[in-house]
Amino acid sequence: MTTSPAPFVSQGSPPPALHANVQNIIATVFDIAPDRVVGHAELVRDLGATSLESFELVMSIEDSFGIDISDGEAAKVVTVGDLERLIQSRQARTASAKGH
C-alpha cells in the first residue's frame, strides 16, 4: 500500500527552526533520539508512535505553535514531513486571517 502525501499546502522543505522544534517535540513525546526524527519517517511504523503518543503529540504541537489541528487533519498525518507541512499550512492560514 502506498501512501499519498497529506493534502497540505506547502511542499517545500520546512524552515530549519520549524524542523528543529518539531524534532524536539516528537523526540520528547515518543521518548526517542532526535536524530531518528527525519522528514520521511512515519510516525507509527518508523518511530513507534502509539495512539496515546499521537494524541499527546497533537496537543504538544498545538500548544507550541498556537494552532488548532482537527481530528481529520491529524488522521492524515503519516510522516514527520506531513506534520511539518500541516504546521506551515496552519501558520499561513492564521497569518492570513490576522491580516484581514
N, CA and C atoms as an extended XYZ file, in Angstrom:
300
Properties=species:S:1:pos:R:3:atomname:S:1:resname:S:1:resid:I:1 pbc="F F F"
N         0.843       -1.172        0.000 N   MET     1
C         0.000        0.000        0.000 CA  MET     1
C         0.890        1.236        0.000 C   MET     1
N         0.644        2.131       -0.943 N   THR     2
C         1.397        3.372       -0.970 CA  THR     2
C         0.571        4.466       -0.339 C   THR     2
N         1.261        5.372        0.307 N   THR     3
C         0.558        6.483        0.935 CA  THR     3
C         0.820        7.730        0.115 C   THR     3
N        -0.226        8.468       -0.143 N   SER     4
C        -0.053        9.729       -0.852 CA  SER     4
C         0.205       10.815        0.179 C   SER     4
N         0.890       11.873       -0.249 N   PRO     5
C         1.179       12.936        0.705 CA  PRO     5
C        -0.107       13.552        1.242 C   PRO     5
N        -0.038       13.983        2.464 N   ALA     6
C        -1.194       14.657        3.055 CA  ALA     6
C        -1.457       15.935        2.268 C   ALA     6
N        -2.707       16.306        2.127 N   PRO     7
C        -3.051       17.451        1.282 CA  PRO     7
C        -2.840       18.799        1.973 C   PRO     7
N        -1.627       19.093        2.311 N   PHE     8
C        -1.326       20.361        2.954 CA  PHE     8
C        -0.595       21.238        1.957 C   PHE     8
N        -0.736       22.519        2.070 N   VAL     9
C        -0.322       23.476        1.055 CA  VAL     9
C         1.165       23.404        0.694 C   VAL     9
N         2.033       23.588        1.621 N   SER    10
C         3.465       23.706        1.331 CA  SER    10
C         4.082       22.347        1.013 C   SER    10
N         4.816       22.275       -0.079 N   GLN    11
C         5.502       21.035       -0.435 CA  GLN    11
C         7.021       21.176       -0.298 C   GLN    11
N         7.514       22.364        0.024 N   GLY    12
C         8.942       22.585        0.174 CA  GLY    12
C         9.440       22.110        1.520 C   GLY    12
N        10.743       22.232        1.707 N   SER    13
C        11.340       21.864        2.988 CA  SER    13
C        10.926       22.872        4.044 C   SER    13
N        10.713       22.387        5.263 N   PRO    14
C        10.345       23.320        6.331 CA  PRO    14
C        11.554       24.166        6.718 C   PRO    14
N        11.302       25.350        7.269 N   PRO    15
C        12.425       26.141        7.785 CA  PRO    15
C        13.170       25.322        8.849 C   PRO    15
N        14.495       25.471        8.916 N   PRO    16
C        15.267       24.697        9.896 CA  PRO    16
C        14.753       24.841       11.332 C   PRO    16
N        14.331       26.041       11.718 N   ALA    17
C        13.838       26.242       13.084 CA  ALA    17
C        12.560       25.447       13.328 C   ALA    17
N        11.680       25.386       12.330 N   LEU    18
C        10.446       24.604       12.454 CA  LEU    18
C        10.780       23.128       12.600 C   LEU    18
N        11.677       22.629       11.746 N   HIS    19
C        12.046       21.213       11.818 CA  HIS    19
C        12.680       20.888       13.170 C   HIS    19
N        13.563       21.751       13.648 N   ALA    20
C        14.223       21.503       14.933 CA  ALA    20
C        13.209       21.459       16.069 C   ALA    20
N        12.230       22.351       16.035 N   ASN    21
C        11.205       22.383       17.072 CA  ASN    21
C        10.358       21.104       17.015 C   ASN    21
N         9.912       20.739       15.803 N   VAL    22
C         9.107       19.516       15.639 CA  VAL    22
C         9.927       18.297       16.061 C   VAL    22
N        11.172       18.258       15.658 N   GLN    23
C        12.062       17.152       16.008 CA  GLN    23
C        12.157       16.983       17.525 C   GLN    23
N        12.342       18.083       18.236 N   ASN    24
C        12.455       18.025       19.693 CA  ASN    24
C        11.150       17.599       20.355 C   ASN    24
N        10.029       18.108       19.841 N   ILE    25
C         8.734       17.733       20.413 CA  ILE    25
C         8.481       16.244       20.222 C   ILE    25
N         8.691       15.747       19.006 N   ILE    26
C         8.458       14.322       18.732 CA  ILE    26
C         9.387       13.457       19.573 C   ILE    26
N        10.662       13.822       19.627 N   ALA    27
C        11.624       13.035       20.413 CA  ALA    27
C        11.215       12.970       21.879 C   ALA    27
N        10.734       14.071       22.405 N   THR    28
C        10.309       14.109       23.808 CA  THR    28
C         9.055       13.274       24.033 C   THR    28
N         8.036       13.481       23.191 N   VAL    29
C         6.765       12.773       23.371 CA  VAL    29
C         6.933       11.270       23.162 C   VAL    29
N         7.708       10.873       22.150 N   PHE    30
C         7.882        9.447       21.835 CA  PHE    30
C         9.040        8.818       22.596 C   PHE    30
N         9.807        9.629       23.345 N   ASP    31
C        10.968        9.162       24.106 CA  ASP    31
C        11.956        8.418       23.205 C   ASP    31
N        12.362        9.122       22.128 N   ILE    32
C        13.324        8.564       21.178 CA  ILE    32
C        14.432        9.582       20.931 C   ILE    32
N        15.498        9.134       20.275 N   ALA    33
C        16.602       10.031       19.933 CA  ALA    33
C        16.158       11.000       18.838 C   ALA    33
N        16.478       12.287       18.990 N   PRO    34
C        16.071       13.280       17.984 CA  PRO    34
C        16.547       12.969       16.568 C   PRO    34
N        17.706       12.317       16.425 N   ASP    35
C        18.217       12.047       15.077 CA  ASP    35
C        17.365       11.029       14.302 C   ASP    35
N        16.456       10.348       14.980 N   ARG    36
C        15.529        9.434       14.289 CA  ARG    36
C        14.383       10.190       13.630 C   ARG    36
N        14.177       11.433       14.035 N   VAL    37
C        13.045       12.233       13.563 CA  VAL    37
C        13.456       12.977       12.298 C   VAL    37
N        13.227       12.319       11.160 N   VAL    38
C        13.543       12.897        9.856 CA  VAL    38
C        12.251       13.017        9.054 C   VAL    38
N        12.261       13.859        8.030 N   GLY    39
C        11.057       14.174        7.271 CA  GLY    39
C        10.280       12.992        6.740 C   GLY    39
N        10.978       11.964        6.251 N   HIS    40
C        10.285       10.822        5.649 CA  HIS    40
C         9.880        9.752        6.662 C   HIS    40
N        10.270        9.899        7.913 N   ALA    41
C         9.956        8.891        8.931 CA  ALA    41
C         8.451        8.863        9.216 C   ALA    41
N         7.883        7.670        9.179 N   GLU    42
C         6.470        7.511        9.511 CA  GLU    42
C         6.330        7.445       11.025 C   GLU    42
N         5.388        8.205       11.551 N   LEU    43
C         5.233        8.320       12.998 CA  LEU    43
C         4.967        6.979       13.652 C   LEU    43
N         4.107        6.163       13.064 N   VAL    44
C         3.763        4.881       13.670 CA  VAL    44
C         4.776        3.804       13.291 C   VAL    44
N         4.971        3.598       11.995 N   ARG    45
C         5.822        2.492       11.549 CA  ARG    45
C         7.285        2.681       11.925 C   ARG    45
N         7.845        3.866       11.658 N   ASP    46
C         9.275        4.073       11.870 CA  ASP    46
C         9.630        4.552       13.277 C   ASP    46
N         8.743        5.352       13.865 N   LEU    47
C         9.061        5.944       15.171 CA  LEU    47
C         8.329        5.273       16.322 C   LEU    47
N         7.426        4.339       16.003 N   GLY    48
C         6.766        3.542       17.040 CA  GLY    48
C         5.703        4.251       17.840 C   GLY    48
N         5.066        5.271       17.263 N   ALA    49
C         4.046        6.028       17.994 CA  ALA    49
C         2.838        5.168       18.331 C   ALA    49
N         2.392        5.263       19.563 N   THR    50
C         1.146        4.630       19.976 CA  THR    50
C         0.023        5.656       19.777 C   THR    50
N        -1.215        5.232       19.900 N   SER    51
C        -2.322        6.178       19.733 CA  SER    51
C        -2.287        7.250       20.827 C   SER    51
N        -1.902        6.890       22.028 N   LEU    52
C        -1.793        7.870       23.107 CA  LEU    52
C        -0.686        8.880       22.805 C   LEU    52
N         0.460        8.395       22.338 N   GLU    53
C         1.558        9.299       21.993 CA  GLU    53
C         1.167       10.224       20.833 C   GLU    53
N         0.422        9.689       19.870 N   SER    54
C        -0.033       10.515       18.751 CA  SER    54
C        -0.938       11.629       19.247 C   SER    54
N        -1.828       11.315       20.170 N   PHE    55
C        -2.705       12.322       20.764 CA  PHE    55
C        -1.879       13.367       21.516 C   PHE    55
N        -0.917       12.904       22.312 N   GLU    56
C        -0.047       13.822       23.062 CA  GLU    56
C         0.756       14.702       22.110 C   GLU    56
N         1.181       14.126       20.983 N   LEU    57
C         1.937       14.891       20.002 CA  LEU    57
C         1.095       16.035       19.445 C   LEU    57
N        -0.131       15.740       19.060 N   VAL    58
C        -1.010       16.779       18.519 CA  VAL    58
C        -1.208       17.882       19.551 C   VAL    58
N        -1.458       17.509       20.790 N   MET    59
C        -1.644       18.506       21.847 CA  MET    59
C        -0.381       19.365       22.016 C   MET    59
N         0.778       18.735       22.007 N   SER    60
C         2.039       19.472       22.167 CA  SER    60
C         2.295       20.406       20.994 C   SER    60
N         2.000       19.935       19.786 N   ILE    61
C         2.181       20.764       18.591 CA  ILE    61
C         1.233       21.961       18.648 C   ILE    61
N        -0.018       21.723       19.007 N   GLU    62
C        -0.989       22.816       19.112 CA  GLU    62
C        -0.512       23.862       20.118 C   GLU    62
N        -0.044       23.410       21.274 N   ASP    63
C         0.432       24.335       22.309 CA  ASP    63
C         1.680       25.096       21.865 C   ASP    63
N         2.629       24.394       21.278 N   SER    64
C         3.894       25.019       20.886 CA  SER    64
C         3.741       26.032       19.769 C   SER    64
N         2.857       25.735       18.814 N   PHE    65
C         2.739       26.584       17.634 CA  PHE    65
C         1.503       27.481       17.654 C   PHE    65
N         0.659       27.352       18.686 N   GLY    66
C        -0.524       28.188       18.784 CA  GLY    66
C        -1.516       27.954       17.657 C   GLY    66
N        -1.670       26.684       17.272 N   ILE    67
C        -2.573       26.328       16.186 CA  ILE    67
C        -3.568       25.282       16.668 C   ILE    67
N        -4.623       25.085       15.894 N   ASP    68
C        -5.584       24.021       16.166 CA  ASP    68
C        -5.487       23.005       15.045 C   ASP    68
N        -5.493       21.735       15.402 N   ILE    69
C        -5.455       20.647       14.431 CA  ILE    69
C        -6.695       19.797       14.652 C   ILE    69
N        -7.509       19.667       13.624 N   SER    70
C        -8.724       18.865       13.754 CA  SER    70
C        -8.363       17.380       13.771 C   SER    70
N        -9.297       16.570       14.256 N   ASP    71
C        -9.085       15.117       14.259 CA  ASP    71
C        -8.874       14.609       12.841 C   ASP    71
N        -9.624       15.167       11.888 N   GLY    72
C        -9.494       14.752       10.489 CA  GLY    72
C        -8.122       15.056        9.930 C   GLY    72
N        -7.606       16.246       10.249 N   GLU    73
C        -6.264       16.608        9.793 CA  GLU    73
C        -5.218       15.715       10.448 C   GLU    73
N        -5.351       15.485       11.736 N   ALA    74
C        -4.391       14.647       12.451 CA  ALA    74
C        -4.364       13.232       11.876 C   ALA    74
N        -5.523       12.732       11.466 N   ALA    75
C        -5.607       11.379       10.910 CA  ALA    75
C        -4.867       11.254        9.586 C   ALA    75
N        -4.676       12.368        8.877 N   LYS    76
C        -3.995       12.353        7.584 CA  LYS    76
C        -2.483       12.458        7.710 C   LYS    76
N        -1.998       12.746        8.895 N   VAL    77
C        -0.558       12.900        9.110 CA  VAL    77
C         0.064       11.519        9.278 C   VAL    77
N         0.937       11.166        8.338 N   VAL    78
C         1.614        9.870        8.377 CA  VAL    78
C         3.090       10.047        8.722 C   VAL    78
N         3.719       11.042        8.116 N   THR    79
C         5.159       11.236        8.304 CA  THR    79
C         5.455       12.524        9.058 C   THR    79
N         6.696       12.654        9.472 N   VAL    80
C         7.158       13.892       10.102 CA  VAL    80
C         6.967       15.048        9.124 C   VAL    80
N         7.281       14.817        7.858 N   GLY    81
C         7.111       15.853        6.836 CA  GLY    81
C         5.665       16.295        6.701 C   GLY    81
N         4.731       15.338        6.773 N   ASP    82
C         3.305       15.691        6.732 CA  ASP    82
C         2.964       16.647        7.873 C   ASP    82
N         3.474       16.342        9.054 N   LEU    83
C         3.199       17.174       10.221 CA  LEU    83
C         3.779       18.572       10.030 C   LEU    83
N         4.994       18.642        9.520 N   GLU    84
C         5.627       19.940        9.297 CA  GLU    84
C         4.844       20.756        8.265 C   GLU    84
N         4.369       20.116        7.197 N   ARG    85
C         3.577       20.822        6.180 CA  ARG    85
C         2.250       21.292        6.765 C   ARG    85
N         1.654       20.482        7.627 N   LEU    86
C         0.402       20.882        8.273 CA  LEU    86
C         0.624       22.122        9.140 C   LEU    86
N         1.704       22.123        9.896 N   ILE    87
C         2.019       23.274       10.748 CA  ILE    87
C         2.213       24.519        9.884 C   ILE    87
N         2.978       24.392        8.809 N   GLN    88
C         3.204       25.532        7.919 CA  GLN    88
C         1.889       26.040        7.331 C   GLN    88
N         1.030       25.110        6.928 N   SER    89
C        -0.262       25.477        6.359 CA  SER    89
C        -1.119       26.213        7.383 C   SER    89
N        -1.150       25.689        8.602 N   ARG    90
C        -1.926       26.306        9.681 CA  ARG    90
C        -1.392       27.694       10.010 C   ARG    90
N        -0.069       27.832       10.077 N   GLN    91
C         0.533       29.127       10.381 CA  GLN    91
C         0.221       30.133        9.278 C   GLN    91
N         0.247       29.692        8.027 N   ALA    92
C        -0.069       30.589        6.910 CA  ALA    92
C        -1.526       31.038        6.974 C   ALA    92
N        -2.434       30.124        7.299 N   ARG    93
C        -3.842       30.475        7.421 CA  ARG    93
C        -4.066       31.462        8.566 C   ARG    93
N        -3.399       31.229        9.681 N   THR    94
C        -3.531       32.106       10.847 CA  THR    94
C        -2.999       33.493       10.517 C   THR    94
N        -1.857       33.569        9.859 N   ALA    95
C        -1.284       34.855        9.480 CA  ALA    95
C        -2.192       35.577        8.490 C   ALA    95
N        -2.759       34.839        7.564 N   SER    96
C        -3.659       35.419        6.570 CA  SER    96
C        -4.929       35.951        7.242 C   SER    96
N        -5.451       35.198        8.181 N   ALA    97
C        -6.671       35.614        8.889 CA  ALA    97
C        -6.413       36.860        9.728 C   ALA    97
N        -5.249       36.974       10.321 N   LYS    98
C        -4.924       38.138       11.134 CA  LYS    98
C        -4.693       39.367       10.273 C   LYS    98
N        -4.297       39.169        9.017 N   GLY    99
C        -4.031       40.270        8.121 CA  GLY    99
C        -5.281       40.867        7.518 C   GLY    99
N        -6.413       40.200        7.700 N   HIS   100
C        -7.679       40.698        7.109 CA  HIS   100
C        -8.615       41.223        8.144 C   HIS   100
